[in-house]
Amino acid sequence: MEVNGRGNIWFAVVNVYAASKKASAKWDAASKILKQREVQFHSCRTGGSGNAEQITFDACSAGYRKFLAVGGDGTVHDVLNGIATFVRWNEGRLSLADFTLGVVPVGSGNDWIKTLGIPNDISKAVDVIAGGCVSRQDVVQVGLVDPDDADLHVFDSYMANIGGVGIDARVCERVNAKKKEGKRGKILYVTSLLHAIRHRKPAGARVECDGVTVFDGNYLSMAFGVGKYSGGGMRQTPAAVLDDGLLDITIIPDLPLGRIAREVPRLFTGTFLEVPELVVAKAKTVIVWPHEGSSAEPVEVDGEVVGRSPVRFDVLDQQINVLVPES
């Protein structure tokens, strides 16, 4: 369903609020390089033009099928959601495989690109765009569900990288609040993690993976990923594969504060799964049910807090095309 021959022209969604509102200037530099590489593109900036998800949805309606997220992981999330929502509205006529997603990384975390191998450098990232090499990756539908019926979705979002429940989401809440104050950098994620651990509030939940209960008890945090990296380089799901059709699940049970603190460095070395108390699984569908009387913990998706549990994660049968470096 291509309109006006726009299907082969890149549409860049520029998040003007990324990189402490320096994204517009960085995009100006990137756009000059794209023109030098003779890459055809149109662009639209957030702000007065609307938010990134709505801009993407409208561009899909106008016939664009190739998108560049100019920003960080939150911008990638919004652009993916615009695409996935449009596909959902056109079920049977379009597939995620009809679309391609790339990135000009100007955010602070830029975790999604680490799994893809895309350089965190504007000029080199433009080289990837100009190269036009694509791969496929999974997309996860994340639904906040009715406490009595996991098939009744109260709210849906789509995930490109990693989501979490518990401390994961509390870290995102704090990081996003600090970003609004103008703070940036990897240390922001580390200090927010340590703050969340110090003020931890263990909650109870039952976790089902493909219909089988894999955990039932008190926990500190849960991570669900198709990508490896989150939180500025932390690896809670270091064995995740972008295109294997499965979510990697890592659950941190309620552990003593000292025990947690000793294992934090493993989050940055790729050895986190060696912690014996962790509950680890792979599944296509995951549901988190809070215990009766336990607090409904916040849920984050690609660094954005979307609500509170119960929550359901489903790896879609469709995969989206993503730009990757030439091998």
N, C-alpha and C positions, 0 to 999 in steps of 0.2 A: 504494500500500500504506500508506495513512494509518491510524493506530491511535488510537482514543479522541478523535478530533477535535482532535488536537494539531498538525496540519499547518500551521495558520495562526497558531500561537503561537510567538513567538521563544524560542529556548533560548540563554541566555547562558552561555558557558564562561569562567569568571573565573580567569585565571592569577595566583594570589596571589604568585608570585615575580617578576612583572614590575614595572618601575619601582622597583627596589630594595625590593621587597616592600611598596610603597605602593599596589599595584593594588586591594586590597580597599577601602581608604578611598576611592579614586577611583571605584570601582564603586558604592559606597554613594551617592555624589553623583549619578552617572549614572542609577542606578535611580530615584532620586527624580524626576529630570527626565522619565524614560520614563513614570512613573506620571502625572505632570502632563500629559503629551502623550497619555495614555490608550492607551499602547502595551501590549498584553498580552505578558507574558514570564514565563518561569521561569528560574532560574539555578542553577548548581552551581559550586563553587569547587574548584580543584585542591588537591593536598596530601593530606589524609586521605581525600578522595573519589576519589583516583586522578589519573592524568595527563590532560591535555586531549584527547589522541587517543582514549583509551579512554572517557572521559566522553562524547565526541561520538558514538562508535560506539554506545554503549549508548542514548543519546538518540535516535539514528536508529532503533534497534530498537524504542524505545517510541513511535515515530510522529512525532517532530518532523522538520520539513523546513526550518525557517528558523533559522539559527544566527548568533550574535554572538560574535566572538572578542574577549574583553576582555583586551588585552595588546598586545604588539608583533608584529613579523613572525614570530617563533617560534611565537606562539600561533595566528596565522592559519595557519601551516604545519601545526600539529598538528590544528586543527579541520578543515582541508581533508583531511588524511590520514584522519581518522576518517570523514568523509563518503565519500571516494573508496573506502576499504576496504570500507565497508558496501555501496556500489553494486557493487563487484566481487564481493562475496559473494552479491549478488542479481542477477547478470547476467541480462539478458533480462526482468526484472521491474521494474527501476528504472534511471533514467538520472541523470547529474549534473544534467541540466536540471530534475529534480524538486526540486532543493535551491537554497536561497539563502544566500549568505554575506555578512555585514556585519561591521563592526568598531567597537569603542569603543577608540580608540587611547590606550593608557597606557604603551606601551613606550618604549625609548630611540631606536631607529632609525626605526621607522614608515615604511619605504620604500615598501611596497606601496600605501599610501593616496595617495602622491604622484602616481602614474600615474593613479589613479582620480579624483583631484581632491577627495578627502575631507579636510575640515579637520582639522588636528592640534589639536583643541580639543574637549573632551568635550561641552559644550553644543551646539556646532555639529554635531558628529558625531551626536548624538542627533536633531537636526533632520533629518539625512539619513535616519536610521532611521524616524522618524515620517512622512517624506515618502513612503517606500515605493517610490521610483523605482529600477528595476533595469535592468541591462545584462547582456550575456553576456561571459564571458572564457574563454580557453583554459586547460586544465589539462595539465600535462606529467607523464608517468610517467617516473621516473628509476630505472633499474635498474643495480645493480652486477652485472656479468655474468661468466660463466666466461671465462677468458683464451683458450679455444679455441672458444667458441661464443657469439655475441652474442645468440642467442635463448634461452639458458639463464640466467635471472636468479637471482642468489644472494640479492639483497635488493632490494626495491622501495620507493620513496618517491614522493610526489606534490608537484609544485611549483606555486606560485601566482605567483611573481615571477621570481627569477633564481637560477641555480646557477653553480658555477664549479669549476675544477680548477687546482691549483697555488697561486700566491700568494694568489688569491682565498680558497681554503680555509684557508690558513695565517693570513690576516688574521682570519678567523672564529674559528679556534682561539684566537688570542691575545685577541680581543675578548671571547669567551665566558669565558675564564679570568679576565680583568680584571673582568668583570661580577660574577663570583662573589666577587671581593674588594670589591665595592660601588662600583666606579667606573662612571661613566656620562658621556654627552655625546658630541657630534660629534667632539671632539678625540680621543677614544679610538680612533675608526676611522682617523683620519689618522695618529696616532702608530703604530698597529699596521700600517698600510700601509707607512710609512717603515721600520719595523723589519723587515718581511718583505722589502722591497726590498734593504735593507743586507745581510741574511743570505740572499739569494736563492740557490737551488740549481736551476739550469736542468735540465729533464728532457726526454727525447725522447719523441715520440708521433706517431702518424698519426691524422688526424681525417677521418672519412667523413661527408659530408652527403648524405643520400638516395642512398647507395651510391657517391658520387663522392669521391675523395680530394681535399680542399681544402688540406691542410697535412700535411707530413711532415718533421719536424726538431725542433730544440731550442726550447723555449718557456719563458716565465716564468709566464704565466697565460692562462686561457681563461674566458670568460664566456658563458653561454647564457641568454637571457632572453625572456620574453613581456612583462615590465615594463621600465621605463626606469631605475629607481633601485635602488641597493643601498649598503650600507656607510655609512649615514647621509647619503645624498644624492649619492653618486658615480654617474656615468652611464657605465657601460661599454657599455651597449646603448641609446644614446639614440634610436635610430630604431625601437625595438620597438613593436609594436601589440598590444594585449591580446587582440584577437579575430580576427586574420588567419589563424589556423591554422598559424603558422610561428614557429620559434625564430629569434631574432637571435643570431648568433655573432660574438664578437670575440676574436681570438687575438693575444696579445702575444709575438712571437718573442724569443729571447735577444738582448737589447740591452745596450750598455754602461751602467754605472750612471749616469754623467752624463747620458746621453741620456734615460734613464727619468725621472730627477729633474726634468729640464726640462719634461717633458710631464705630470707629475702634476696641475698646475692645470687642465688640459683636462678632467680627470675631473669637475670641478665646474661647468664652464661649458657643457657640452653639445657641445663641439667635439672630443672625443676621437677621433672617427673620421677627423679630418683628419690624424692622424699617419700618414705614408705607409707605414711598415713594417708596420702592422697587417694581419692577414688577416681579412676581414669576409665573412660569408655569411648566407643565410637558408635554412632547411630544416625539414622536418617531423620527420625522424629524424636524430640525430647520434650517432656512436659514437667514443669516444676509446680508441685502442689504445696502451698504453705500448710503447716500443721494447724489444726484447729486451735485457736487462741494465740497462735504465734503471729508476729507482725508480718504484714505483706511487704517484702523487701523491694527496693527500687530495682528496675531493670534498665540496663543500658544496651544500646545497639550502635556499634561503630563509634563509641564515645559520646553518644547522645542519649540522655535519660528519657525514656518513652512512657514510663508509668511504673506500675507495681505488679508483682506476681499475684495470682498464678499466670504463667506464661508458657507458650508452646513455640518450639522451634522446628520448622520443617524445611529440609533441603528440597528445593523444587526439582522437578524432572528436567526442566529447561535450564540451559547454561547460557551465559552471556559471553560475547567476545571481549577480550581485554587486550590492550596493547602491551607488548613485552619487547625487551631488547632482542635483536637478532642474535642467534646462537652462533 
